[in-house]
């Protein structure tokens, strides 16, 4: 399985879709495993499906070794170039269209914020793990 992870990482380096023009990057954990099968890594198949679905969109899909969201495996994160980041879990190949739809909502928001209204079900409630402010977010910082 380690070879599959390495191949995925090597493939990403050669991926023209990884150009810096994307507004949102979808990171997918390649280390998540299903409890019953310690070798199965569903994130690898999810990456391939998301890459196909993201063609011709302002999205990049990249593997990441770990999102520290193991209890909600498999996991993915959205990172807006100048906006908020989000971590999600309990995802599957059945959620590919919803993941892309959610990422495009983030692309479309002028604030780089993923609104709750209209967000696909897999990206709300128990599926959402964290929302992280952008580096330049000073609104909540002490003076």
C-alpha positions in Angstrom: 0.0 0.0 0.0 2.9 2.3 0.7 3.8 2.1 -3.1 0.2 3.2 -4.0 0.7 6.2 -1.7 4.1 7.0 -3.2 2.7 6.6 -6.8 -0.2 9.0 -5.9 2.3 11.6 -4.6 4.5 11.2 -7.6 1.5 11.5 -10.0 0.5 14.7 -8.2 3.8 16.3 -8.9 3.3 15.7 -12.6 -0.4 16.7 -12.6 -1.0 19.9 -14.7 -4.2 20.5 -12.7 -1.9 21.3 -9.7 -1.0 24.7 -11.2 -1.3 27.5 -8.8 -4.3 29.0 -10.6 -6.9 27.1 -8.5 -8.9 29.0 -6.0 -9.5 25.9 -3.8 -7.4 22.9 -3.1 -9.1 19.7 -1.9 -6.7 17.7 0.2 -7.6 14.0 0.7 -6.0 11.8 3.3 -4.2 8.9 1.8 -3.4 7.3 5.2 -7.0 6.7 6.4 -7.9 3.1 6.7 -11.2 1.2 7.2 -11.3 -0.4 10.6 -12.1 -3.9 9.3 -9.3 -3.8 6.7 -6.0 -2.1 7.7 -4.7 -2.2 4.2 -7.6 -0.6 2.3 -7.1 3.1 1.8 -10.3 4.6 0.5 -8.7 8.1 0.1 -6.7 7.0 -2.9 -9.8 6.0 -4.9 -11.5 9.2 -3.7 -8.6 11.3 -5.0 -8.8 9.8 -8.5 -12.6 10.3 -8.6 -12.3 13.9 -7.4 -9.6 14.7 -9.9 -11.9 13.5 -12.8 -14.9 15.4 -11.4 -12.8 18.6 -10.9 -11.6 18.8 -14.5 -12.2 22.3 -16.0 -13.0 23.7 -12.5 -11.0 26.1 -10.4 -10.1 23.3 -8.1 -7.0 21.3 -7.4 -7.0 17.8 -5.7 -4.0 16.8 -3.8 -3.1 13.9 -1.6 -2.0 14.5 2.0 -0.5 11.9 4.3 -2.7 12.6 7.3 -5.4 15.1 8.3 -5.5 13.7 11.9 -9.2 13.0 11.5 -8.9 9.2 11.8 -12.2 8.7 13.7 -14.0 10.2 10.7 -12.1 8.3 8.0 -11.9 8.9 5.1 -11.2 12.6 5.4 -10.7 15.6 3.1 -10.0 19.3 3.6 -10.8 22.4 1.5 -8.2 25.1 1.5 -9.2 28.4 -0.1 -6.2 30.4 -1.4 -7.2 33.5 0.6 -10.1 32.3 2.7 -11.2 29.7 5.2 -10.2 26.1 5.4 -12.5 23.2 6.3 -11.9 19.6 7.4 -14.6 16.9 6.7 -14.9 13.2 7.4 -17.0 10.2 6.8 -16.7 10.7 3.1 -16.9 8.1 0.3 -17.0 7.7 -3.4 -20.8 8.3 -3.2 -20.0 11.8 -2.1 -17.8 12.9 -5.0 -20.4 15.1 -6.7 -21.3 16.7 -3.3 -17.6 17.3 -2.4 -17.1 19.1 -5.8 -20.3 21.1 -5.3 -19.2 22.2 -1.8 -15.8 23.1 -3.1 -17.3 25.2 -5.9 -19.5 27.0 -3.3 -16.3 28.0 -1.6 -14.7 29.1 -4.9 -17.8 31.2 -5.6 -17.9 33.0 -2.2 -16.3 36.5 -2.3 -15.2 36.1 1.4 -13.6 32.7 0.9 -16.3 31.3 3.2 -18.3 28.1 2.8 -21.9 29.1 3.7 -23.9 26.5 5.6 -27.1 27.2 3.6 -27.1 25.0 0.5 -24.1 23.0 1.6 -24.4 19.3 0.7 -25.4 17.1 3.7 -22.0 15.2 3.8 -20.3 18.6 4.5 -22.5 19.5 7.4 -23.2 18.1 10.9 -21.3 15.0 11.7 -19.4 15.2 8.4 -17.7 18.6 9.3 -14.8 18.4 11.7 -13.3 21.9 11.7 -13.4 25.4 10.1 -10.0 27.2 10.2 -9.8 31.0 9.6 -7.4 32.4 7.0 -4.0 33.6 8.2 -5.0 37.2 7.6 -8.2 36.9 9.8 -7.8 39.5 12.6 -11.4 40.0 13.6 -11.3 37.6 16.6 -7.7 38.3 17.7 -7.1 40.2 21.0 -5.8 43.7 20.6 
